[in-house]
Amino acid sequence: MSEQEQRSHQCCFTGHRPEKLKRTEDEIKKGLEEAILKAVSDGYTMFITGMARGVDIWAGQIVLLLRKDNLNLRLIAALPYPGCDSRWSAEWKKQYTVMLK
């Protein structure tokens, strides 16, 4: 696959923070998983997440879980700025750190 074809098969995630969502976390995650599985079945292997609390992190977590069974999947963490997690709760900081590892 050429570089241009690879770039056209990238999927990016960005979304609302948890406090702005109108659906439950479980509903959001279920929808994300369905969309990611569809993207994978359509040939997408490169995923990019903005690493913000909520949708961005949840989508990245799903890609990492799916990667356990599909080593072709890749996740790029597009970090907003150093220390962006400094005001987050301990739980969100933990999820952020685990994903970066």
N, C-alpha and C positions, 0 to 999 in steps of 0.2 A: 504494500500500500504506500503510495507517495505521501510526502509530508502534507501536501494540500488535502488529500483525502483523509489523512489522520486528523487534521484540524477541523474538517467538516463533521467529524464523528466525535466531537467532544460535547459533554453535557455540563452545564454550569448550574449551581444551586445558589439561590439567595431568597430570603423570605422574611417574614415578620418575626419579631421577637415574641417570646411566649405570652407576655402580658397583652399583646395586641391580637391574639388569635381568638376566633369565635368558635372553633372546634376544639375537642379535647386533644391532648398530646397523642393518645393512642390512635385516634382517627387520622390525625396528620401523618403519623408514622406509617400507618397502613397504606394511605394514599401514596406516600413517598416510595414505599417499597414496591407497590404495584407499578408506579411510573418508572422506577429504576430498572425493575425486571423487564419491563417492556422495552426500555432503551437498550438494555443488554441484548435482548432477543433481536433487536433491530441492528445490532452490530456495534453499538457504542461500548467502548472500553475505557475511555478517559473521562474522568469526572473531576470537576473543579468546585470547591466549596469556599464561600467567603468567610467561614469560620466564626460567624456571629452566633450569639445564643439563639436557640430555637431551631428553626427550619434548617439553617445551614449546617449546624452541628449534627442534628438528627439525620440528615441526608448523608453526610459523611460517614457517620457510624454505620448506616445501612450498607454503604458501599464496602466498608472495611469488613463487615460480617460476610457479605457475599463473596468477597475476595478470598476467603478461606477455602471456598470450593471452586474458585475461578481465578487463578493467578494472573490471568491476562488483564484483569481489572486494575486500573490505576486511579489514585486519588491525589489531586494537587490541592494543597491548602494555600489559598490566596489570603495571606494575613493582612488585615487592614493597616496595622501599625504596631510597632513594639509596645508591649504593655497594654494592649487593648482589653485584656482581661482583668486589669488591676482593680476594677470596681465591681467585679462579679462576685456572686456567692461562692463559697468553697466548693459546692457541688458542680457548678458550671466551670470553675477553674480546673477541677479534676477532669471533667469530660474533655475540655480543651487540651489539657496536657497529655492525656492518654491518646487522643487522636494524633497529636503532633509526633508522638513516639512511633 
